[in-house]
Amino acid sequence: MEANKGFFYRNKAYILVGFGFILLTYWYFWLASIADIKYIERFILRMLHGDFTGLLQPYESLGHYQKMVAGLFGPHYKAIAPEDVRAFLDRQELLPWVFAVEFAAFFIAFIVQKGRKKVVVNNPEDRVQIYSLFQRIVILLNILMVIYIFVTGFSITFGNWTGGGEIARFMRKTHEIVGLFWIPVWFVVTVIAFKDIKYFIRPSSKLWKKIILPGSYEPMKRINYYMFVIFGFVLVVSGFLLWYFFAAGEPVATTIQLRRLLLFMHFMGSAILSFFLLETVYTYFISVGGYLPAVITGKAPREYIKQVSPSALKEIKE
C-alpha cells in the first residue's frame, strides 16, 4: 500500500531531516560560531600529515612576538578559541532557546498526534520475551549513563550559573570517568541495535538474531539510530582525546589548538545528539506507553508487540 504512494511520502522523514541538517550546518558553522572554517579545513589536512600543532607556517619563520604568542596561547587563537572562550557567555544565552524550541516541537507533535497512542491489551498475561538479559543490561546502562553524562556536561557548560565548589569539581571529574565507561556501552548498543544488518545476512543466520534486537526500523527510528551511531562516535572520539591529552600532561602550546578543535566537535556532537535522543525518548516513552517495563523485565504482552512492532513479533515466532 505504502509502495504505491509518492516518493516524498515514503521518504519524507529522511528528506525533512536532511533539509534540517542543511539549515543546522549553515547556522552552526557560519552564524552561531565564529570559528574559521577554512582554517579548520587546512588544520585537519595538516593533521593527516602528522602535524597537530595547528601552525600553518613553520615556527622558525615567525617573528619574536608571534613566537611568544604561539607559545603562550597556541597558534591562530581567534580561529577556534572563541567557541571555547565564549562558552560561558554564548551557550548560556543560546542553549536554553535551542532546547525550548526542541521541547516546543515535541509538545506540538504530541498535540497533533492527539496524545499517546492507545495500545489495547485484553490479555496482559500472554507475554513474550523480546529482550535477553544481556540486551536489557546494556540498554539500561546506556540510558542511565547518557542521562548522567548530559547532566554533568550541562553543569560544565552552565558553570557561571551553577557556580564552583566541590560539587562542580565532582561533576566534572565524574563526567570524564562515566564518559570513558560509556565508550564500550555505546559500541555494544550500536551492535545490538543494528537491525538493518538483517538486510545483508542470510535468513538462516541464527547467531545474529540472538544478538540483534528483534524487528525492523520505521524511518524516524532508523534516523535516530544512525544519529546515535554517528554523533555518538564524534562524542566518543573527541571526549577520549580531550581526556587523553589532559591526562598525558603534554605541553599546552603543542596541543592547545587540537584541544580547541576537539572541544568544538564535542559540543557540536552533544548539541545534535541531544535532539535525536529527545526524539527517541518521545517515540518510545511518550507517544506510546509501555516501553520501559519491557526493557526492565525483557517481556511484553503479545498484543502490545503486535500493535507496536509486528515485525518484532514475527521474528520472535520464527
C-alpha positions, 0 to 999 in steps of 0.5 A, spaced: 500 500 500 505 504 502 509 502 495 504 505 491 504 512 494 509 518 492 516 518 493 516 524 498 511 520 502 515 514 503 521 518 504 519 524 507 522 523 514 529 522 511 528 528 506 525 533 512 531 531 516 536 532 511 533 539 509 534 540 517 541 538 517 542 543 511 539 549 515 543 546 522 550 546 518 549 553 515 547 556 522 552 552 526 558 553 522 557 560 519 552 564 524 552 561 531 560 560 531 565 564 529 570 559 528 574 559 521 572 554 517 577 554 512 582 554 517 579 548 520 579 545 513 587 546 512 588 544 520 585 537 519 589 536 512 595 538 516 593 533 521 593 527 516 600 529 515 602 528 522 602 535 524 597 537 530 600 543 532 595 547 528 601 552 525 600 553 518 607 556 517 613 553 520 615 556 527 622 558 525 619 563 520 615 567 525 617 573 528 619 574 536 612 576 538 608 571 534 613 566 537 611 568 544 604 568 542 604 561 539 607 559 545 603 562 550 596 561 547 597 556 541 597 558 534 591 562 530 587 563 537 581 567 534 580 561 529 577 556 534 578 559 541 572 563 541 567 557 541 571 555 547 572 562 550 565 564 549 562 558 552 560 561 558 557 567 555 554 564 548 551 557 550 548 560 556 544 565 552 543 560 546 542 553 549 536 554 553 532 557 546 535 551 542 532 546 547 525 550 548 524 550 541 526 542 541 521 541 547 516 546 543 516 541 537 515 535 541 509 538 545 506 540 538 507 533 535 504 530 541 498 535 540 497 533 533 498 526 534 492 527 539 496 524 545 499 517 546 497 512 542 492 507 545 495 500 545 489 495 547 491 489 551 485 484 553 490 479 555 496 482 559 498 475 561 500 472 554 507 475 554 513 474 550 520 475 551 523 480 546 529 482 550 535 477 553 538 479 559 544 481 556 540 486 551 536 489 557 543 490 561 546 494 556 540 498 554 539 500 561 546 502 562 546 506 556 540 510 558 542 511 565 549 513 563 547 518 557 542 521 562 548 522 567 553 524 562 548 530 559 547 532 566 554 533 568 556 536 561 550 541 562 553 543 569 560 544 565 557 548 560 552 552 565 558 553 570 557 561 571 550 559 573 551 553 577 557 556 580 564 552 583 565 548 589 566 541 590 560 539 587 562 542 580 569 539 581 565 532 582 561 533 576 566 534 572 571 529 574 565 524 574 563 526 567 570 524 564 570 517 568 562 515 566 564 518 559 570 513 558 565 507 561 560 509 556 565 508 550 564 500 550 556 501 552 555 505 546 559 500 541 555 494 544 548 498 543 550 500 536 551 492 535 545 490 538 541 495 535 543 494 528 537 491 525 538 493 518 544 488 518 538 483 517 538 486 510 545 483 508 545 476 512 542 470 510 535 468 513 538 462 516 543 466 520 541 464 527 547 467 531 545 474 529 538 474 531 540 472 538 544 478 538 540 483 534 534 486 537 528 483 534 524 487 528 525 492 523 526 500 523 520 505 521 524 511 518 524 516 524 527 510 528 532 508 523 534 516 523 535 516 530 539 510 530 544 512 525 544 519 529 546 515 535 551 511 531 554 517 528 554 523 533 555 518 538 562 516 535 564 524 534 562 524 542 566 518 543 572 520 539 573 527 541 571 526 549 577 520 549 582 525 546 580 531 550 581 526 556 587 523 553 591 529 552 589 532 559 591 526 562 598 525 558 600 532 561 603 534 554 605 541 553 599 546 552 602 550 546 603 543 542 596 541 543 592 547 545 589 548 538 587 540 537 584 541 544 580 547 541 578 543 535 576 537 539 572 541 544 568 544 538 566 537 535 564 535 542 559 540 543 557 540 536 556 532 537 552 533 544 548 539 541 545 534 535 545 528 539 541 531 544 535 532 539 535 525 536 535 522 543 529 527 545 526 524 539 527 517 541 525 518 548 518 521 545 517 515 540 518 510 545 516 513 552 511 518 550 507 517 544 506 510 546 506 507 553 509 501 555 516 501 553 520 501 559 517 495 563 519 491 557 526 493 557 526 492 565 523 485 565 525 483 557 517 481 556 511 484 553 504 482 552 503 479 545 498 484 543 502 490 545 508 487 540 503 486 535 500 493 535 507 496 536 512 492 532 509 486 528 515 485 525 518 484 532 513 479 533 514 475 527 521 474 528 520 472 535 515 466 532 520 464 527 
